[in-house]
Amino acid sequence: MVRKCDICGKEYNLAKWEYESGKRKYCSKECSSIGFNKKVSGIGKYGGKITCKCEFCGKEFLARRYQVSRGKGKFCSRSCTSKSFKGEKAHNWKNGAVTGVDFIRKSIQYKEWRQKVFIRDRFTCQICNDDTGGNLHAHHIKKLSVLLQECLDYMPLFKIELSAMLYTPLWDISNGRTLCKLCHKQVHKHI
């Protein structure tokens, strides 16, 4: 089969399957490279850039045509992208409510429990003996979620925030151990 090169106009031979598939449009690698550069620079079907308006800040910016055709190119920067998915626009928004676990982890009582676990374990990972500051986690041996469910079963008429503060097994330091970040991740993989 014979086809005419899209770039230089020269005729060239190709196999029947190449002709039918429409894949080979150029006579050589040089013409193929020129064709690709034209496509990227805006002459081709998906190439070039178009002017878009940022959905977060309203600023106009240039986005690649192929990104816009795929549903991307909505924000002018990473900063605007991340800001657009915070608060009410976040996928896990719950009308500003703080979950029970978040409330507990931010409480003074939890921070005190954590500190007591660290002191008892001499600020050292109980698996690998790492004692690097800022790398340590207080791990619940019995899962926090299980403890919270027990707490709700034990005191069903109270809100989780109040019942958790009163539920003593939650604050027992024998249910905690100090782990480094890496060992903590490994422990949770095997649970």
Secondary structure as GFF3:
##gff-version 3
##sequence-region A 1 191
A	DSSP	beta_strand	2	4	.	.	.	ID=ss1
A	DSSP	beta_strand	11	13	.	.	.	ID=ss2
A	DSSP	alpha_helix	16	21	.	.	.	ID=ss3
A	DSSP	alpha_helix	29	41	.	.	.	ID=ss4
A	DSSP	beta_strand	49	53	.	.	.	ID=ss5
A	DSSP	beta_strand	60	64	.	.	.	ID=ss6
A	DSSP	alpha_helix	65	69	.	.	.	ID=ss7
A	DSSP	alpha_helix	78	84	.	.	.	ID=ss8
A	DSSP	three_ten_helix	87	89	.	.	.	ID=ss9
A	DSSP	alpha_helix	100	105	.	.	.	ID=ss10
A	DSSP	alpha_helix	108	120	.	.	.	ID=ss11
A	DSSP	beta_strand	136	140	.	.	.	ID=ss12
A	DSSP	alpha_helix	144	154	.	.	.	ID=ss13
A	DSSP	alpha_helix	160	166	.	.	.	ID=ss14
A	DSSP	three_ten_helix	168	171	.	.	.	ID=ss15
A	DSSP	three_ten_helix	173	175	.	.	.	ID=ss16
A	DSSP	beta_strand	176	180	.	.	.	ID=ss17
A	DSSP	alpha_helix	181	190	.	.	.	ID=ss18
###
